[in-house]
Every structure is written in C-alpha cells, then in structure tokens.
C-alpha cells in the first residue's frame, strides 16, 4: 500500500535500576499504541523524548502526517497557573515542554492530533484549559477511574454527545477502560465536550471545527482505546478515522 500516513507517537523516560546501570535512561512507549496505528493502516514513528531545538521539532513534524500523544506522567499544574497539590504524582518537565512544542508546531500546519489520557489532558492545557489534579478529592467521581483489572477489560460507560463527530465514530455509548486520577476541569475554548462518564467526568472532546471533510482534526479521549482496539471495533474506528484524517 502506497502513501500510508506516517504517524509520530510520543514517548517517555524510564530508568534502569540494575547494579552498574543506575540512572541509565530508556525512551519507550507501549506497543499497544504502535499496534493500533499499524492495524488502522498507518506507519508508526516513535518521537524520542529529549532536548530538541524548535527547528528540529519542525523538521520532525514536517515528515509526519499526524501525531498521537500518548499517556503517562501527570501534567504539571504550573502550566495552567496552578500549584502542585498533595495528590499529584510523578511529572516530567522535559515531556511537558517537548509536547508543548510539538503541539504548537503541528497546529501551525494543521497536522491531525489524537491525544490519549495524558495526551488529551496536555492538549486541553495547551489550548487554555485546566485539569483536576485528583478527581477523587476534587470532584464527586464515584466510578472506577483507576482500575485494578486487566488493561483490556472495560469498567464503566461513556455517553457520547449526539451531534458530534465523535458520535459518528462511537455511537451513543461506549464501555471503556480507565487508568487516571487527573482529568479535564475547564475545557479549552478550542474544544467541545463529546463524552462524559455518569459521574460527570469529561471523557472525550474534539476540536470545534472537526468534520469528515476537513477542519483541524484534534480528538482527545481520557480512556485508552489503544489497549482495546484489537478486539473492539468502535475503538479501532477511532484510529481508522484518525488515519483517514492524516491521509487527506
């Protein structure tokens, strides 16, 4: 197949703890993201998390047709003018700054963006929104948003807004998995909410101008569809629509 879209996938750091390798750094991402892109017809490229100047990031983006912003660390609250509270967990300043530069560059040339979990959160903050640092102490969240069951099992429902682009992909309702304690608080003006859990947590959003024919494709999900897409057609459709937007 010719002209398959090239998709950049963001990565994160992990550190070796073996004797003699203490502090040795690895850059990686879950294979589920890679497999979901391949399954949908895209060609995955991992974007290494490292110190890069703006020109280098612009070159990276120029060679890509779309960007998938993966999950991971908490987003630091200073990005929306907040202070770290007691339930904030591990953050990564380098990742925050790298993904900010990546989003800014992609938006100047309207490359499609798909944010998952942390990826959705940092998209919202970049465009002027805010986050709950911990939904279990700041909201009335009652559902299992940090599941202990297997990653490809679903634990709660999300209701999808009927007059949205997301609805054309997912229909009225989906069952999702859940691994988060941060979530969207104030949604950025650039987006519209397209899915909520029954306890009120925003679970999906899209850019206000997104359509099947055009507009800037930006989509965010709080759950992890990449973990479900192999066996769940609706979750696979999220990636198929993303790849279709990257092909235009």
C-alpha positions in Angstrom: 0.0 0.0 0.0 1.5 3.3 -1.1 1.2 6.7 0.7 0.2 5.2 4.1 0.3 8.1 6.5 3.3 8.5 8.8 2.2 8.8 12.5 4.5 10.2 15.2 3.9 8.7 18.7 5.2 10.5 21.7 7.4 8.6 24.2 8.6 8.8 27.8 11.6 8.1 30.0 12.3 5.1 32.2 15.4 4.5 34.3 17.5 1.3 34.8 17.8 0.2 38.4 20.2 -2.7 37.8 23.6 -2.6 39.6 26.1 -0.7 37.4 23.3 0.8 35.3 21.7 3.0 37.8 20.2 6.1 36.1 20.7 4.6 32.6 17.9 6.1 30.6 15.5 4.4 28.1 13.0 6.1 25.8 9.9 3.9 25.2 6.2 3.7 24.7 3.6 0.9 25.0 3.4 -1.4 22.0 -0.4 -1.0 22.1 -0.1 2.5 20.5 2.2 1.1 17.8 -0.1 -1.8 17.0 -3.2 0.3 16.9 -1.7 2.6 14.3 -0.5 -0.4 12.2 -3.9 -2.0 12.5 -5.6 1.2 11.2 -3.2 1.4 8.2 -0.7 3.9 9.4 3.1 3.7 9.7 4.3 4.4 13.3 7.4 6.5 14.1 8.4 7.0 17.7 9.3 10.5 18.7 12.2 10.4 21.2 11.8 12.4 24.4 14.9 14.6 24.5 16.1 18.1 24.4 15.4 19.4 20.9 15.5 22.9 19.4 12.4 24.3 17.7 13.9 23.8 14.2 14.5 20.1 14.9 10.9 19.6 16.1 9.7 21.4 13.0 11.6 19.0 10.8 10.2 16.1 12.7 6.6 17.3 12.2 7.3 18.1 8.5 8.0 14.4 7.9 4.8 13.2 9.6 1.1 13.2 8.6 -0.2 13.1 12.1 0.7 12.9 15.8 -0.5 10.6 18.5 0.2 12.0 22.0 0.4 9.0 24.4 -0.5 8.6 28.1 1.9 8.7 31.0 3.1 11.2 33.6 0.9 13.8 35.4 0.8 17.2 33.7 2.4 19.8 35.9 -0.2 22.3 37.2 2.1 25.3 36.7 1.2 25.0 33.0 -2.3 26.4 33.8 -1.2 28.6 36.7 -1.7 26.1 39.5 0.5 24.8 42.3 1.3 21.1 42.9 -1.1 19.6 45.5 -0.6 16.6 47.7 -2.1 14.0 45.3 -0.1 15.0 42.3 2.2 12.1 41.2 5.3 12.0 39.0 5.7 14.8 36.5 8.3 15.3 33.7 9.2 18.9 32.8 11.0 17.8 29.7 8.0 15.9 28.4 5.7 18.9 29.1 7.9 21.3 27.2 8.6 18.8 24.3 4.9 18.1 23.8 4.0 21.7 24.0 6.5 22.5 21.2 5.2 19.5 19.2 1.6 20.6 19.5 2.4 24.2 18.6 4.4 23.1 15.6 1.7 20.6 14.4 -1.0 23.3 14.8 0.8 25.8 12.6 0.4 23.3 9.7 -2.8 21.7 10.9 -1.5 18.2 11.3 -4.1 15.9 12.9 -3.6 15.3 16.6 -5.0 12.4 18.7 -4.4 12.7 22.5 -5.0 9.7 24.8 -5.3 10.1 28.6 -2.3 12.4 29.5 -2.2 13.3 25.8 -5.8 14.6 25.9 -5.0 16.4 29.2 -2.0 18.3 27.8 -3.9 19.2 24.6 -6.5 20.8 26.8 -4.0 22.7 28.9 -2.0 23.8 25.8 -5.2 25.5 24.4 -6.1 27.2 27.6 -8.0 24.7 29.7 -7.3 23.4 33.2 -7.2 20.0 34.9 -8.3 18.4 38.1 -5.1 17.2 39.8 -7.0 14.5 41.6 -10.7 13.7 40.7 -11.2 11.6 43.8 -10.6 14.6 46.1 -11.8 17.5 43.9 -15.0 16.0 42.3 -17.8 13.6 43.1 -16.2 10.9 41.0 -17.6 7.6 42.1 -16.7 5.3 39.2 -13.6 3.1 39.0 -11.3 5.5 37.2 -8.2 3.6 38.3 -9.0 0.0 37.5 -7.2 -3.0 39.0 -8.5 -5.4 36.4 -6.6 -6.3 33.1 -5.9 -3.4 30.8 -8.1 -4.6 28.0 -11.2 -5.0 30.2 -13.8 -2.2 30.4 -15.1 -0.9 33.7 -17.6 2.0 33.0 -19.7 3.6 30.3 -19.2 6.9 28.5 -22.2 8.7 27.0 -21.4 10.4 23.6 -23.0 13.7 22.6 -25.3 13.0 19.6 -24.4 16.0 17.4 -20.7 15.4 17.4 -18.0 14.0 15.1 -17.1 11.6 17.9 -20.7 10.2 17.8 -20.2 9.3 14.1 -17.4 7.0 15.3 -18.6 5.6 18.6 -22.4 6.0 18.6 -24.5 6.8 21.7 -22.4 5.0 24.3 -19.2 3.0 24.8 -17.7 0.9 27.6 -14.2 2.0 28.4 -11.1 1.1 30.5 -9.8 3.6 32.9 -6.3 4.5 34.4 -6.3 8.1 35.6 -6.7 10.4 38.5 -6.3 13.7 36.7 -9.0 14.8 34.2 -10.2 17.8 32.3 -11.7 20.5 34.6 -12.3 23.6 32.4 -12.4 22.6 28.7 -10.4 24.9 26.4 -12.4 27.1 24.1 -10.8 25.3 21.1 -12.8 22.1 22.1 -16.2 20.8 22.7 -17.0 18.0 25.2 -18.3 14.9 23.3 -18.3 12.3 26.0 -18.9 12.1 29.8 -18.9 9.3 32.4 -22.1 9.0 34.5 -20.3 10.8 37.4 -19.7 13.8 35.3 -16.0 13.3 34.3 -15.2 14.6 30.8 -14.0 11.5 28.9 -13.9 12.8 25.3 -13.6 16.0 23.4 -13.0 17.2 19.8 -11.9 20.4 18.0 -14.9 22.7 17.3 -14.3 22.6 13.5 -13.7 18.9 13.0 -15.7 17.2 10.2 -15.4 14.2 7.9 -14.4 16.5 5.1 -12.0 18.8 6.8 -11.3 21.2 9.7 -8.5 20.6 12.1 -8.7 17.0 13.4 -8.0 17.1 17.1 -9.5 14.4 19.3 -9.0 13.5 22.9 -10.0 10.5 25.0 -9.5 10.1 28.7 -9.6 6.3 28.4 -7.1 4.1 26.5 -8.6 2.9 23.2 -5.2 1.6 22.0 -5.5 -1.1 24.6 -8.9 -2.1 23.4 -8.7 -1.6 19.6 -7.5 -5.1 18.7 -10.8 -6.7 19.8 -13.2 -3.7 20.0 -14.4 -2.4 16.6 -15.5 1.0 18.0 -12.1 1.6 19.5 -10.4 0.6 16.2 -12.7 3.1 14.4 -11.2 5.9 16.5 -7.8 5.1 15.0 -9.2 4.5 11.5 -10.8 8.0 11.5 -7.5 9.5 12.7 -5.6 7.7 10.0 -8.2 8.9 7.4 -7.7 12.5 8.5 -3.9 12.1 8.3 -4.4 10.8 4.7 -6.2 13.9 3.5 
